[in-house]
Amino acid sequence: MKKLILASVSALALLGVAACSDSGTDTTTTQSTNPPAAEQPMQPAPDATKPAEPAPAPAPAPAQ
């Protein structure tokens, strides 16, 4: 039981040091990108309430 408590305290101390340490060497920044000017915005989908036209009936087979 004593080892479990010691391991838990050690883990918490290690996480605390890792969370609080700030090396200060990371000077990178992020930059947003803009889409190309030639790209058009998406158009809305065609009217989905109109029913689709049925497929044409196949032509009858020629008699032999």
C-alpha positions in Angstrom: 0.0 0.0 0.0 2.9 2.3 0.8 4.4 1.7 -2.6 1.1 2.6 -4.3 0.9 5.9 -2.4 4.5 6.7 -3.2 4.0 6.0 -6.9 0.9 8.2 -7.0 2.6 11.1 -5.3 5.6 10.7 -7.7 3.3 10.6 -10.7 1.5 13.8 -9.6 4.7 15.6 -8.9 6.0 14.6 -12.4 2.9 15.8 -14.1 3.0 19.0 -12.1 6.6 19.7 -13.2 5.7 18.9 -16.9 2.6 21.2 -16.8 4.4 24.1 -15.2 7.7 23.9 -17.1 7.9 26.5 -19.9 11.1 26.4 -21.9 10.3 29.6 -23.8 11.9 28.3 -27.0 8.6 27.8 -28.8 8.2 31.0 -30.8 6.2 29.6 -33.6 2.9 31.2 -34.6 0.0 29.9 -36.6 -1.4 31.8 -39.6 -4.7 31.3 -41.2 -4.9 30.7 -45.0 -7.3 32.3 -47.3 -8.9 30.3 -50.2 -7.9 31.3 -53.7 -9.9 34.2 -55.2 -11.0 32.2 -58.2 -12.7 29.6 -56.1 -16.5 30.0 -56.1 -18.6 29.3 -53.0 -20.7 26.2 -53.1 -24.1 26.5 -54.7 -27.2 25.1 -52.9 -28.5 21.7 -54.0 -31.3 21.7 -56.7 -34.8 21.6 -55.4 -35.2 18.2 -53.8 -39.0 18.4 -53.5 -39.5 17.8 -57.3 -40.0 14.1 -58.0 -37.5 12.5 -60.4 -38.8 11.6 -63.8 -39.3 7.8 -64.4 -36.9 6.0 -66.7 -38.2 5.4 -70.2 -39.6 2.0 -70.9 -37.2 -0.3 -72.9 -38.1 -0.9 -76.6 -39.7 -4.2 -77.3 -37.4 -6.9 -78.8 -37.8 -7.2 -82.6 -39.7 -10.3 -83.8 -37.8 -12.9 -85.7 
